[in-house]
Amino acid sequence: MLFTSLDFFLFLPIVLIGYYLISPKYRWIFLLVASYFFYAGWKINYLGLIIFSTVVDFIASNLIFKTENKSKRRWLLGASLFINFTLLIVFKYFHFLIGGSHWFKNLANTNDDAMWLQFVFEYGIPVGISFYTFQSVSYVVDVYRKRTIPEKSFGKFALYVTFFPQLVAGPIERFEHLHPQLFKKFTPNWQHFRTGLQIMLVGFFLKMSVADNIGAFVSPIFNSPELYSLSTKWLGVLLFGIQIYTDFNGYTLIAIGCAHFFGVQLMDNFRLPYGSYSLKDFWSRWHISLSTWFRDYVYIPLGGSKSKKYRWFMAIFITFFLSGLWHGAAVNFIYWGILHGLYYLIEQAFFPIKKDRILPYWEKSIRWILTMSVVAFGWLLFRIDRMKKVKLFFQESEFLKTEISMDYLLIIPLFFFLIYELIVRKKRPNNFLDTQSTTIRWGIYLILIALIVMFANTGDLAFIYFQF
Amino acid sequence: MKKTLTYFVFRGLILGGFIILLGWIYQKWFYVETLNKEGWLKKIGDTSFSKKANILYFSASPNASFPESDTDRRSIHEKIQFYLNNNTIEALDTGAIHAGIFLHALQQLPQDYKPKIILMDLNLRSFGKMWIHSGLENSLQRNLVYWNNYPGLYNRIKASLKNYPYLPLHEREALINYSEKFDVLPFKKACYTIKKWVDSLNFRADHYDGIGREFVRNFGFQINESNEMLKNYREVVAFCKLQKLKLVFLILPENIESMRKNSGENLVKLCDKNIKYLKFQFKNIPIIDLSNKLNSSYFYETFPTEHYNQEGREIVAKCVGTYFKKLSNIK
């Protein structure tokens, strides 16, 4: 169920009432059932998949913990990773890997034993599979590295995997951060509510009023770039950058706010990413839970920055390549990853920012323009559905150009978003709001409510990151 | 306790007052534009229900679609008007509209307005899954959210929270795929399901092209009791009976010639069977059956549609007009 649907507005209060009324001892069971219900709301067929993945990682982690035999531990870790990534490949990358081959499709249609293939073809990618797989994998690897003691109760581990606010699009939480919070003694109070509501309000504004209205403007440009002028196309690319940021950050804030109601503080995912002066800086502010995951489980095991130069080059390149692939089973995401990887290497090789060096204003400006140009071009690759279309963004339209109107639904929310970014900057919205006087705080609440109820988009746009 | 209560009551009042103010602002300055963009069905409905017409024609895109080359750009209902003496006809039409929306439209008729005749397309294609789960269905359902007298802001919130029968496009496609794979047709072997039928066309060079496949996907269904559209039409019939409105169904011409040529005789037989079934189901309702009336030259698109050129629209209008002339109660 979508956070921005009436179903969720009914689901959340019911879950909260139930959660608070139930004895604290059994609250986690209720939350687990609610989380499975939430996931089944997307497509009940895929509930089995997440349960299977949970069972595999639960068994693997406990077996790894029990044995001191190195090769056995390695074998168990390998088996868990193999199963997790096989599921991910089958359900997410299958179409991509088989390419245009009709052999599998024919097999699925003609052979009753291959019915499961039809399932894969017809039902699309299971929502959130990349997120919960990565979360689960981080846990098994941490157990293997003896950084985490495995959970002995299957239900409690299952709640760590499926905790509904962050189940389908993160933040990708680590076991040692999320798990203790889910089971600690929690007495709800007004402050929890207030903070949760404050964060969610900003999240709904970013998603419903800003991201979705930009999406309605941007989609036709990316669908048929041949019909628009060069300047309109690049305006579309820049606006897509804001769309994806407000869409994903909006989702994350709703998730963080929602988790507050249950006494859980999820990690931050964004810290003013478009204020970055370098790509390195950008990746420390954009989708933080994923970039730190790749740092800890790919980049550092590959050698990290302390290895020899050629290994470090490879580590950076592989990390970005995989990060691109994580985002989707399509060539454009791979190119997007490669672009970021290459520019990251160039930046670090030729003009790195030395630690503790204060940049003069002119250098900051140049670096910011360079970084944002790469990021914007990256968004073009990210959003395009066919690589052939990229060249259309570098040539004028040969056809009669379609006029595009910037109506109030786009301009008003965009204006307030820019003010929001400039004022709140790296803080969480609640931290900013709490420092304001009651009058100003309520003024902001009312403006946000007005922007949501009057300007929320009514179209068909789901959260962008749900597809990953 | 008293302090807490005052705290919440005071803030609740501010919030309530603010929402009322927003509602007023929205209604005054923004709602008309929202209706133009998203609630156009209401606007079309309001125009159609101008209370002048004594014949209301409920149609989909065929009524007002025409090729660029047409010199006579009158819609079917405007052409029908030519055959009516003192009676006037108005139409409610938009792409992919169907009986479910027609029913809603009928329920929105002003209390003091009773047209003498409701002429309604009994659109054969609308009984198929391709139409039922068309990509335009979400937009039509969202339109209905605005077609009432509730405050504009309330309607908008409902629409933005998708509080209407909403299905993501990929799920609609999955439902069509499922139906094409598992709905059984009254044929053996190659035409047992749509999927098999379409695949069999791939191997038949004499028939196969994209058009043949699209005809099969659009007309390859067997109407039965569980058909959603049949239920909608039944509700329309029941509503008209209750409101004492005279209902006439119109089965528009289909491109049978192209269907036969590109998809084979089986599909034509299936269409005939479905039309017979519909006639039997609605035997108490007058039905103008024009399904076989036009050959391919009157259709200006090769894709399966009911879009006719000016001559085609003229023939349809003439048939309907002649039928109305015979009806004594509107003379």
Interface residues (C-beta under 8 A of the other chain):
Chain A: L2 T4 S5 L6 F9 N109 Q118 E122 Y123 G124 M208 Y408 W442 L446 I449 A450 V453 M454 A456 N457 T458 D460 A462
Chain B: R11 I14 L15 F18 I19 L22 I25 Y26 F30 E38 N138 R142 L153 R156 I157 K158 A159 S160 L161 K162 N163 P168 L169 H170 A174 N177 Y178 K181 K195 D199
